[in-house]
Amino acid sequence: MGRAVIWAGRAAASYKRAFLAMALCFSASHSAAETWAERKCATFAEAWQAATPAQGSKAPSLAFRSKVEAFIASGCEAPRDACPESAADVALADSLALIVALEGMSTTFLPISCPTP
């Protein structure tokens, strides 16, 4: 039991360092964006590109991917209606929320919204 707790702690620290490193890389590349809205969209697009596997068990569902990519293609103005449904979708949404928060953006910027039952 003790080893599992130590391993889990190390894994969590490793993920935190990886997200922090990605966030720092994103913030260094924002000089081309002119407005805060453009900068937020560029940051989100870079985060999506870096964090989204194309295939495999960690890849997002086609529905989630197409909604998020439509949001990016619209200049981050399209409806925020990407609803994470699979475990991979939820994990990716969590990662994106962490990245945008580290970049000083509100998580309300994310295109994630699910219909209420």
N, C-alpha and C positions, 0 to 999 in steps of 0.2 A: 504494500500500500504506500509506503514512504517513497519508494522509487517512482511510482506512478505520479505522485504529487510533484516530485522534483522535475520529472520529465515534462509534465503539463506546464509547470512554471517556466521552464526553459523554452518550450515551444511558444508559449504566449509572449515571452520577451522577444523571441526571434521574429514573430509576426509583427510586433509593435515596431521593431527596428526596421523591418522591410517596408512597412507602410510609411514610416517617417522618412526613410530614404527616398521612396517614390514621391512623397509630397515635396521634399526639398528639390528634387529634380524638376518637378512640374513648376515650382515657383521660379526657378531660374530661367524658364523659357517663355515668360509672359511679356517680354518687352515689346513684341510685335502687336499685341492687342491694344486697342486704343481706349475703349471704354470699359468700365467695370463689368457691364453685361457681356461684352465680347470676351473679356478676360475670364469670367466665370465659365462661359461656354467653352472656351479653349481649354481651360483646366479640366472641365468635366470630360471633354472629348479625349484628351490625353489620358486621363484616368481610366476611362472606358477601354480605350485601346490597350493600355498596359495591363489592366486587370482581367480582361475577358478572354478566356481560352476559346479557340475556334471550334474545338471538338473535344470529346471525352466526357467523363463523368462530372467534371466541374464546369462544363460549358453551359451557358444559359439556354433556356427553352427558346424555340424559334419565335414564339409570340412575344416573350419578354425582350429578346434581342431586337426584333423588328420595331417594337414601340420605342425603345431607347434610341435606336439608330435613326428613327424618324424624328425624334426630339432633337438630336444633334444636327441632323440635316436641315432642320428648320431654323438653325441659329439659336437653338434652345428656347424657342417660342411656341412650339407645338404643344398640344394638350399633355398634361402630366398624367398619363393613364397607363403606365407600365406597371402591371401587377405581378410581383414575384409569386410564382406558384410552386415551383420545384425547390428542393433543398439547395440546388446549385444557384437558382435565381435569388433565393434569400441570402445565401452566403455572399454573392456578388453585390447585392444591394447593401448589405452591411459593410462590406469593404469600401464601396463607393461613398457611403455616408461618412465613414471615418476619414477618407481622403479629402472630401470637400470640407469637412470640419477642420482638418489640419491646415487647409488652405485659407481659412478665415471666412468660409462661406456658410450660410445657413443650410441645414439639411432640407429645408423646405424648397430649395432650388431643385432638388432631385426630381426626375420625371416619374416618381413612384407614387402610385395611388391605386387603391383597390376599392371596388364598389362595396358599399355597406350592405350586409345581408337584409 
